[in-house]
């Protein structure tokens, strides 16, 4: 039986029992960690104590409603575009509806990011 030992040494043993005895009887070097622990991450600092202004508080309170309105509008535009009659009856509006459906997710994301930023400061 061949056994690989530390430092790339290969030993030949008659059977597994002999290999286990050799491993148990050999002195083990003190285990040293191969890597040092990474330094702890610096704590996340809150913004420099700036509180929300009156306008920002009002904006924070109004953002959920604005986001809901845009999400509702997106659902409505997608429903209109999913209806085959739209392409027959309102063909001239399809390009504008498609552009609006493409622009709404970006607007929703921008409002969500603003809401998160203001909520963190409040």
MARDOFI-277684 format. One record per atom (N, C-alpha, C, CB): residue in one letter; atom name; x, y negated, z. Coordinates in Angstrom, 1 decimal, always signed. Glycine has a CB too. Example, Ala and Ser with C-alpha at 12.3 -4.5 7.8 and 13.67 -1.06 7.14 Angstrom:
! residues 2
  residuo  atomo      xx      yy      zz
        a      N   +13.2    +5.7    +7.8
        a     CA   +12.3    +4.5    +7.8
        a      C   +13.2    +3.3    +7.8
        a     CB   +11.3    +4.5    +9.0
        s      N   +12.8    +2.2    +7.1
        s     CA   +13.7    +1.1    +7.1
        s      C   +12.9    +0.0    +7.9
        s     CB   +14.1    +0.6    +5.7
! end
This chain:
! residues 122
  residuo  atomo      xx      yy      zz
        x      N    +0.9    +1.2    +0.0
        x     CA    +0.0    +0.0    +0.0
        x      C    +0.9    -1.2    +0.0
        x     CB    -1.0    +0.0    +1.2
        x      N    +0.5    -2.2    -0.8
        x     CA    +1.3    -3.5    -0.9
        x      C    +0.5    -4.5    -0.1
        x     CB    +1.5    -3.9    -2.3
        x      N    +1.2    -5.3    +0.7
        x     CA    +0.6    -6.3    +1.5
        x      C    +1.4    -7.6    +1.3
        x     CB    +0.6    -5.9    +3.1
        x      N    +0.7    -8.7    +1.1
        x     CA    +1.3   -10.0    +0.9
        x      C    +1.3   -10.7    +2.3
        x     CB    +0.5   -10.8    -0.1
        x      N    +2.5   -11.0    +2.6
        x     CA    +2.7   -11.7    +3.9
        x      C    +3.1   -13.2    +3.6
        x     CB    +3.8   -11.0    +4.7
        x      N    +3.2   -14.0    +4.6
        x     CA    +3.5   -15.4    +4.5
        x      C    +4.8   -15.6    +3.7
        x     CB    +3.6   -16.0    +5.8
        x      N    +4.9   -16.8    +3.1
        x     CA    +6.1   -17.2    +2.3
        x      C    +6.3   -16.3    +1.1
        x     CB    +7.3   -17.1    +3.2
        x      N    +5.3   -15.7    +0.6
        x     CA    +5.4   -15.0    -0.7
        x      C    +6.1   -13.6    -0.6
        x     CB    +6.1   -15.8    -1.7
        x      N    +6.2   -13.1    +0.6
        x     CA    +6.9   -11.8    +0.8
        x      C    +5.9   -10.7    +0.6
        x     CB    +7.5   -11.7    +2.2
        x      N    +6.3    -9.6    -0.1
        x     CA    +5.4    -8.5    -0.4
        x      C    +6.1    -7.3    +0.4
        x     CB    +5.3    -8.2    -1.9
        x      N    +5.3    -6.6    +1.2
        x     CA    +5.7    -5.5    +2.0
        x      C    +5.0    -4.2    +1.5
        x     CB    +5.5    -5.7    +3.5
        x      N    +5.7    -3.1    +1.6
        x     CA    +5.1    -1.8    +1.2
        x      C    +4.8    -1.0    +2.5
        x     CB    +6.0    -1.0    +0.2
        x      N    +3.6    -0.6    +2.6
        x     CA    +3.2    +0.2    +3.8
        x      C    +2.6    +1.6    +3.3
        x     CB    +2.2    -0.5    +4.7
        x      N    +2.7    +2.6    +4.1
        x     CA    +2.2    +3.9    +3.8
        x      C    +0.7    +3.9    +3.7
        x     CB    +2.7    +4.9    +4.8
        x      N    +0.0    +3.2    +4.7
        x     CA    -1.4    +3.1    +4.7
        x      C    -1.9    +1.8    +5.4
        x     CB    -2.0    +4.3    +5.5
        x      N    -3.2    +1.6    +5.4
        x     CA    -3.7    +0.4    +6.0
        x      C    -3.4    +0.3    +7.5
        x     CB    -5.2    +0.3    +5.7
        x      N    -3.5    +1.3    +8.2
        x     CA    -3.2    +1.3    +9.6
        x      C    -1.8    +0.8    +9.9
        x     CB    -3.4    +2.7   +10.2
        x      N    -0.9    +1.3    +9.2
        x     CA    +0.5    +0.8    +9.3
        x      C    +0.6    -0.7    +9.0
        x     CB    +1.5    +1.6    +8.4
        x      N    -0.1    -1.2    +8.0
        x     CA    +0.0    -2.6    +7.7
        x      C    -0.6    -3.4    +8.8
        x     CB    -0.8    -2.8    +6.4
        x      N    -1.8    -2.9    +9.4
        x     CA    -2.4    -3.7   +10.5
        x      C    -1.5    -3.7   +11.7
        x     CB    -3.7    -3.0   +10.8
        x      N    -0.8    -2.6   +12.0
        x     CA    +0.1    -2.6   +13.2
        x      C    +1.2    -3.6   +13.0
        x     CB    +0.6    -1.2   +13.4
        x      N    +1.7    -3.7   +11.7
        x     CA    +2.8    -4.6   +11.5
        x      C    +2.4    -6.0   +11.6
        x     CB    +3.4    -4.3   +10.0
        x      N    +1.2    -6.3   +11.2
        x     CA    +0.7    -7.7   +11.3
        x      C    +0.5    -8.0   +12.8
        x     CB    -0.6    -7.8   +10.5
        x      N    -0.1    -7.1   +13.5
        x     CA    -0.4    -7.4   +15.0
        x      C    +0.9    -7.5   +15.8
        x     CB    -1.2    -6.3   +15.5
        x      N    +1.9    -6.7   +15.4
        x     CA    +3.2    -6.7   +16.2
        x      C    +4.1    -7.9   +15.8
        x     CB    +3.9    -5.4   +16.1
        x      N    +3.9    -8.4   +14.6
        x     CA    +4.8    -9.5   +14.2
        x      C    +4.5   -10.8   +14.9
        x     CB    +4.7    -9.7   +12.7
        x      N    +5.5   -11.6   +15.3
        x     CA    +5.3   -12.8   +16.0
        x      C    +4.7   -13.8   +15.0
        x     CB    +6.6   -13.4   +16.6
        x      N    +3.7   -14.5   +15.5
        x     CA    +3.0   -15.5   +14.6
        x      C    +3.6   -16.9   +14.9
        x     CB    +1.5   -15.5   +14.8
        x      N    +3.9   -17.6   +13.9
        x     CA    +4.3   -19.0   +14.1
        x      C    +3.1   -19.8   +14.6
        x     CB    +4.9   -19.6   +12.8
        x      N    +3.4   -20.8   +15.4
        x     CA    +2.3   -21.7   +15.9
        x      C    +1.6   -22.3   +14.7
        x     CB    +2.9   -22.8   +16.8
        x      N    +0.3   -22.2   +14.8
        x     CA    -0.5   -22.8   +13.6
        x      C    -0.4   -24.3   +13.7
        x     CB    -1.9   -22.3   +13.7
        x      N    +0.0   -24.8   +12.6
        x     CA    -0.1   -26.3   +12.5
        x      C    -1.1   -26.6   +11.4
        x     CB    +1.4   -26.9   +12.1
        x      N    -1.8   -27.6   +11.6
        x     CA    -2.8   -28.0   +10.6
        x      C    -2.0   -28.5    +9.3
        x     CB    -3.8   -29.1   +11.1
        x      N    -2.5   -28.0    +8.2
        x     CA    -1.8   -28.3    +6.9
        x      C    -2.1   -29.8    +6.5
        x     CB    -2.3   -27.4    +5.8
        x      N    -3.2   -30.3    +7.0
        x     CA    -3.6   -31.6    +6.7
        x      C    -4.0   -32.3    +8.0
        x     CB    -4.8   -31.7    +5.8
        x      N    -3.6   -33.6    +8.0
        x     CA    -4.0   -34.3    +9.2
        x      C    -5.4   -34.8    +8.9
        x     CB    -3.1   -35.5    +9.5
        x      N    -6.2   -35.0   +10.0
        x     CA    -7.5   -35.5    +9.8
        x      C    -7.5   -36.9    +9.2
        x     CB    -8.3   -35.5   +11.2
        x      N    -8.4   -37.1    +8.3
        x     CA    -8.5   -38.5    +7.7
        x      C    -8.9   -39.5    +8.7
        x     CB    -9.4   -38.5    +6.5
        x      N    -8.4   -40.7    +8.6
        x     CA    -8.7   -41.7    +9.6
        x      C   -10.2   -42.0    +9.5
        x     CB    -7.9   -43.0    +9.3
        x      N   -10.8   -42.3   +10.7
        x     CA   -12.3   -42.5   +10.7
        x      C   -12.6   -43.7    +9.8
        x     CB   -12.8   -42.7   +12.1
        x      N   -13.7   -43.6    +9.2
        x     CA   -14.2   -44.7    +8.3
        x      C   -14.5   -45.9    +9.2
        x     CB   -15.4   -44.3    +7.5
        x      N   -14.2   -47.1    +8.7
        x     CA   -14.5   -48.3    +9.5
        x      C   -16.0   -48.4    +9.6
        x     CB   -13.9   -49.6    +8.8
        x      N   -16.4   -48.9   +10.7
        x     CA   -17.9   -49.1   +10.9
        x      C   -18.5   -50.1    +9.9
        x     CB   -18.2   -49.5   +12.4
        x      N   -19.6   -49.8    +9.5
        x     CA   -20.3   -50.7    +8.6
        x      C   -20.8   -51.9    +9.3
        x     CB   -21.5   -50.0    +7.9
        x      N   -20.3   -53.1    +8.9
        x     CA   -20.7   -54.3    +9.5
        x      C   -22.0   -54.9    +9.0
        x     CB   -19.5   -55.3    +9.4
        x      N   -22.7   -55.4    +9.8
        x     CA   -23.9   -56.1    +9.4
        x      C   -23.5   -57.4    +8.8
        x     CB   -25.0   -56.3   +10.6
        x      N   -24.3   -58.0    +7.9
        x     CA   -23.9   -59.3    +7.4
        x      C   -23.7   -60.2    +8.6
        x     CB   -25.1   -59.8    +6.5
        x      N   -22.9   -61.2    +8.2
        x     CA   -22.4   -62.1    +9.3
        x      C   -23.4   -62.8   +10.1
        x     CB   -21.5   -63.2    +8.6
        x      N   -24.4   -62.1   +10.6
        x     CA   -25.3   -62.7   +11.5
        x      C   -26.3   -63.6   +10.9
        x     CB   -24.6   -63.4   +12.6
        x      N   -26.3   -63.7    +9.6
        x     CA   -27.3   -64.7    +8.9
        x      C   -28.7   -64.1    +9.1
        x     CB   -26.9   -64.9    +7.5
        x      N   -29.5   -64.9    +9.6
        x     CA   -30.9   -64.5    +9.7
        x      C   -31.7   -64.9    +8.4
        x     CB   -31.6   -65.1   +10.9
        x      N   -32.8   -64.4    +8.2
        x     CA   -33.6   -64.7    +7.0
        x      C   -34.2   -66.1    +7.2
        x     CB   -34.7   -63.7    +6.8
        x      N   -34.2   -66.8    +6.1
        x     CA   -34.8   -68.1    +6.1
        x      C   -36.3   -67.9    +6.0
        x     CB   -34.3   -69.1    +5.0
        x      N   -37.1   -69.0    +6.2
        x     CA   -38.5   -68.9    +6.1
        x      C   -39.0   -68.4    +4.8
        x     CB   -39.2   -70.3    +6.4
        x      N   -38.3   -68.9    +3.7
        x     CA   -38.7   -68.5    +2.4
        x      C   -38.4   -67.0    +2.1
        x     CB   -38.0   -69.3    +1.3
        x      N   -37.2   -66.6    +2.7
        x     CA   -36.9   -65.2    +2.5
        x      C   -37.8   -64.2    +3.3
        x     CB   -35.4   -64.9    +3.0
        x      N   -38.3   -64.7    +4.5
        x     CA   -39.3   -63.9    +5.2
        x      C   -40.6   -63.8    +4.4
        x     CB   -39.6   -64.5    +6.6
        x      N   -41.0   -64.8    +3.8
        x     CA   -42.2   -64.8    +3.0
        x      C   -42.0   -63.9    +1.8
        x     CB   -42.6   -66.2    +2.5
        x      N   -40.8   -64.0    +1.2
        x     CA   -40.5   -63.1    +0.1
        x      C   -40.5   -61.7    +0.5
        x     CB   -39.1   -63.5    -0.6
        x      N   -39.9   -61.4    +1.6
        x     CA   -39.9   -60.0    +2.1
        x      C   -41.3   -59.4    +2.3
        x     CB   -39.1   -59.9    +3.4
        x      N   -42.1   -60.3    +2.9
        x     CA   -43.5   -59.8    +3.1
        x      C   -44.3   -59.6    +1.8
        x     CB   -44.2   -60.9    +4.0
        x      N   -44.0   -60.4    +0.8
        x     CA   -44.7   -60.3    -0.5
        x      C   -44.2   -59.2    -1.5
        x     CB   -44.7   -61.6    -1.2
        x      N   -42.9   -58.8    -1.2
        x     CA   -42.3   -57.9    -2.2
        x      C   -43.1   -56.5    -2.3
        x     CB   -40.9   -57.6    -1.8
        x      N   -43.5   -55.9    -1.2
        x     CA   -44.3   -54.6    -1.4
        x      C   -45.5   -54.8    -2.3
        x     CB   -44.7   -54.1    -0.1
        x      N   -46.2   -55.9    -2.2
        x     CA   -47.4   -56.1    -3.0
        x      C   -47.0   -56.3    -4.5
        x     CB   -48.2   -57.3    -2.6
        x      N   -45.9   -57.0    -4.7
        x     CA   -45.4   -57.3    -6.1
        x      C   -44.9   -56.0    -6.7
        x     CB   -44.2   -58.3    -6.0
        x      N   -44.2   -55.1    -5.9
        x     CA   -43.8   -53.8    -6.4
        x      C   -45.0   -53.0    -6.8
        x     CB   -42.9   -53.1    -5.4
        x      N   -46.0   -52.9    -5.9
        x     CA   -47.2   -52.2    -6.2
        x      C   -47.9   -52.6    -7.5
        x     CB   -48.2   -52.2    -5.0
        x      N   -47.9   -53.9    -7.6
        x     CA   -48.6   -54.5    -8.8
        x      C   -47.8   -54.1   -10.1
        x     CB   -48.6   -56.0    -8.7
        x      N   -46.5   -54.1   -10.1
        x     CA   -45.7   -53.7   -11.2
        x      C   -45.8   -52.2   -11.5
        x     CB   -44.2   -54.1   -11.0
        x      N   -45.9   -51.4   -10.4
        x     CA   -46.1   -50.0   -10.6
        x      C   -47.4   -49.7   -11.2
        x     CB   -45.9   -49.2    -9.3
        x      N   -48.4   -50.4   -10.7
        x     CA   -49.8   -50.2   -11.3
        x      C   -49.8   -50.6   -12.8
        x     CB   -50.8   -51.1   -10.5
        x      N   -49.2   -51.7   -13.1
        x     CA   -49.1   -52.2   -14.5
        x      C   -48.4   -51.2   -15.3
        x     CB   -48.4   -53.6   -14.6
        x      N   -47.3   -50.6   -14.8
        x     CA   -46.6   -49.6   -15.6
        x      C   -47.5   -48.4   -15.8
        x     CB   -45.3   -49.2   -14.8
        x      N   -48.2   -47.9   -14.8
        x     CA   -49.1   -46.8   -15.0
        x      C   -50.2   -47.1   -16.1
        x     CB   -49.8   -46.4   -13.7
        x      N   -50.7   -48.3   -16.0
        x     CA   -51.8   -48.7   -17.0
        x      C   -51.2   -48.8   -18.4
        x     CB   -52.3   -50.1   -16.6
        x      N   -50.0   -49.3   -18.6
        x     CA   -49.4   -49.4   -19.9
        x      C   -49.1   -48.0   -20.4
        x     CB   -48.1   -50.3   -19.8
        x      N   -48.6   -47.1   -19.6
        x     CA   -48.3   -45.8   -20.0
        x      C   -49.6   -45.0   -20.4
        x     CB   -47.6   -45.0   -18.9
        x      N   -50.7   -45.3   -19.6
        x     CA   -52.0   -44.7   -20.0
        x      C   -52.5   -45.2   -21.3
        x     CB   -53.0   -45.0   -18.9
        x      N   -52.3   -46.4   -21.6
        x     CA   -52.7   -47.0   -22.9
        x      C   -51.9   -46.4   -24.0
        x     CB   -52.6   -48.6   -22.9
        x      N   -50.6   -46.3   -23.8
        x     CA   -49.7   -45.7   -24.8
        x      C   -50.0   -44.2   -25.0
        x     CB   -48.3   -46.0   -24.5
        x      N   -50.5   -43.5   -24.0
        x     CA   -50.7   -42.1   -24.1
        x      C   -52.0   -41.8   -24.8
        x     CB   -50.8   -41.5   -22.7
        x      N   -52.9   -42.8   -25.0
        x     CA   -54.2   -42.7   -25.6
        x      C   -54.0   -42.8   -27.1
        x     CB   -55.2   -43.7   -25.1
        x      N   -54.4   -41.8   -27.9
        x     CA   -54.2   -41.8   -29.4
        x      C   -55.0   -42.9   -30.0
        x     CB   -54.6   -40.5   -30.0
        x      N   -56.1   -43.3   -29.4
        x     CA   -56.9   -44.4   -30.0
        x      C   -56.2   -45.7   -30.1
        x     CB   -58.2   -44.5   -29.2
        x      N   -55.2   -45.9   -29.2
        x     CA   -54.5   -47.2   -29.1
        x      C   -53.8   -47.4   -30.5
        x     CB   -53.5   -47.2   -28.0
        x      N   -53.2   -46.3   -31.0
        x     CA   -52.5   -46.4   -32.3
        x      C   -53.4   -46.7   -33.5
        x     CB   -51.6   -45.2   -32.5
        x      N   -54.6   -46.3   -33.3
        x     CA   -55.6   -46.6   -34.4
        x      C   -56.2   -48.0   -34.3
        x     CB   -56.7   -45.5   -34.5
        x      N   -56.7   -48.3   -33.1
        x     CA   -57.5   -49.5   -32.8
        x      C   -56.7   -50.7   -32.5
        x     CB   -58.5   -49.2   -31.7
        x      N   -55.5   -50.5   -31.8
        x     CA   -54.7   -51.6   -31.4
        x      C   -53.3   -51.5   -31.9
        x     CB   -54.7   -51.8   -29.9
        x      N   -53.1   -51.1   -33.1
        x     CA   -51.8   -50.8   -33.6
        x      C   -50.8   -52.0   -33.6
        x     CB   -51.9   -50.3   -35.1
        x      N   -51.4   -53.2   -33.7
        x     CA   -50.5   -54.4   -33.6
        x      C   -50.0   -54.6   -32.2
        x     CB   -51.3   -55.6   -34.1
        x      N   -50.6   -54.1   -31.2
        x     CA   -50.1   -54.3   -29.8
        x      C   -49.1   -53.2   -29.3
        x     CB   -51.3   -54.3   -28.9
        x      N   -49.0   -52.1   -30.1
        x     CA   -48.1   -51.0   -29.7
        x      C   -46.7   -51.4   -29.4
        x     CB   -48.2   -49.9   -30.7
        x      N   -46.1   -52.2   -30.3
        x     CA   -44.7   -52.6   -30.1
        x      C   -44.6   -53.4   -28.8
        x     CB   -44.2   -53.4   -31.3
        x      N   -45.5   -54.3   -28.5
        x     CA   -45.4   -55.1   -27.3
        x      C   -45.6   -54.2   -26.0
        x     CB   -46.4   -56.2   -27.3
        x      N   -46.5   -53.3   -26.1
        x     CA   -46.8   -52.4   -25.0
        x      C   -45.6   -51.5   -24.7
        x     CB   -48.0   -51.5   -25.3
        x      N   -45.0   -51.0   -25.8
        x     CA   -43.8   -50.2   -25.7
        x      C   -42.6   -51.0   -25.0
        x     CB   -43.3   -49.6   -27.0
        x      N   -42.4   -52.2   -25.5
        x     CA   -41.4   -53.0   -24.9
        x      C   -41.7   -53.3   -23.4
        x     CB   -41.3   -54.4   -25.7
        x      N   -42.9   -53.6   -23.1
        x     CA   -43.3   -53.8   -21.7
        x      C   -43.1   -52.6   -20.8
        x     CB   -44.8   -54.3   -21.6
        x      N   -43.4   -51.4   -21.4
        x     CA   -43.2   -50.1   -20.6
        x      C   -41.7   -49.9   -20.4
        x     CB   -43.8   -49.0   -21.4
        x      N   -40.9   -50.3   -21.3
        x     CA   -39.5   -50.1   -21.2
        x      C   -38.9   -51.1   -20.2
        x     CB   -38.8   -50.3   -22.5
        x      N   -39.4   -52.3   -20.1
        x     CA   -38.9   -53.4   -19.2
        x      C   -39.4   -53.2   -17.8
        x     CB   -39.3   -54.7   -19.8
        x      N   -40.5   -52.7   -17.5
        x     CA   -41.1   -52.6   -16.2
        x      C   -40.2   -51.8   -15.2
        x     CB   -42.4   -52.0   -16.2
        x      N   -39.6   -50.7   -15.5
        x     CA   -38.8   -50.0   -14.5
        x      C   -37.6   -50.8   -14.1
        x     CB   -38.3   -48.7   -15.1
        x      N   -37.0   -51.6   -14.9
        x     CA   -35.9   -52.5   -14.5
        x      C   -36.4   -53.5   -13.6
        x     CB   -35.2   -53.1   -15.8
        x      N   -37.6   -54.1   -13.8
        x     CA   -38.1   -55.1   -12.9
        x      C   -38.5   -54.5   -11.6
        x     CB   -39.4   -55.7   -13.6
        x      N   -39.0   -53.3   -11.6
        x     CA   -39.3   -52.6   -10.3
        x      C   -38.1   -52.4    -9.5
        x     CB   -40.1   -51.3   -10.6
        x      N   -37.0   -51.9   -10.2
        x     CA   -35.7   -51.6    -9.5
        x      C   -35.2   -52.9    -8.9
        x     CB   -34.8   -51.0   -10.5
        x      N   -35.2   -54.0    -9.7
        x     CA   -34.7   -55.3    -9.2
        x      C   -35.4   -55.7    -7.9
        x     CB   -34.8   -56.3   -10.3
        x      N   -36.8   -55.6    -7.9
        x     CA   -37.5   -55.9    -6.7
        x      C   -37.2   -55.0    -5.6
        x     CB   -39.0   -55.9    -7.0
        x      N   -37.1   -53.7    -5.8
        x     CA   -36.7   -52.8    -4.8
        x      C   -35.4   -53.1    -4.1
        x     CB   -36.7   -51.3    -5.3
        x      N   -34.4   -53.4    -5.0
        x     CA   -33.1   -53.8    -4.5
        x      C   -33.1   -55.0    -3.6
        x     CB   -32.1   -54.0    -5.6
        x      N   -33.9   -56.0    -4.1
        x     CA   -34.0   -57.3    -3.3
        x      C   -34.7   -57.0    -2.0
        x     CB   -34.8   -58.3    -4.1
        x      N   -35.7   -56.1    -2.0
        x     CA   -36.5   -55.8    -0.8
        x      C   -35.5   -55.1    +0.2
        x     CB   -37.7   -54.9    -1.1
        x      N   -34.7   -54.2    -0.3
        x     CA   -33.8   -53.5    +0.6
        x      C   -32.8   -54.4    +1.2
        x     CB   -33.0   -52.4    -0.2
        x      N   -32.3   -55.4    +0.4
        x     CA   -31.3   -56.3    +0.8
        x      C   -31.9   -57.2    +1.9
        x     CB   -30.8   -57.2    -0.3
        x      N   -33.1   -57.7    +1.7
        x     CA   -33.7   -58.5    +2.7
        x      C   -34.1   -57.8    +4.0
        x     CB   -35.0   -59.2    +2.1
        x      N   -34.5   -56.5    +3.8
        x     CA   -34.9   -55.7    +5.0
        x      C   -33.6   -55.4    +5.8
        x     CB   -35.5   -54.4    +4.5
        x      N   -32.5   -55.2    +5.2
        x     CA   -31.3   -55.0    +6.0
        x      C   -30.9   -56.2    +6.8
        x     CB   -30.1   -54.6    +5.0
        x      N   -31.1   -57.4    +6.3
        x     CA   -30.8   -58.6    +7.0
        x      C   -31.8   -59.0    +8.1
        x     CB   -30.6   -59.7    +6.0
        x      N   -33.0   -58.5    +8.0
        x     CA   -34.0   -58.9    +8.9
        x      C   -33.9   -58.1   +10.3
        x     CB   -35.4   -58.6    +8.4
! end
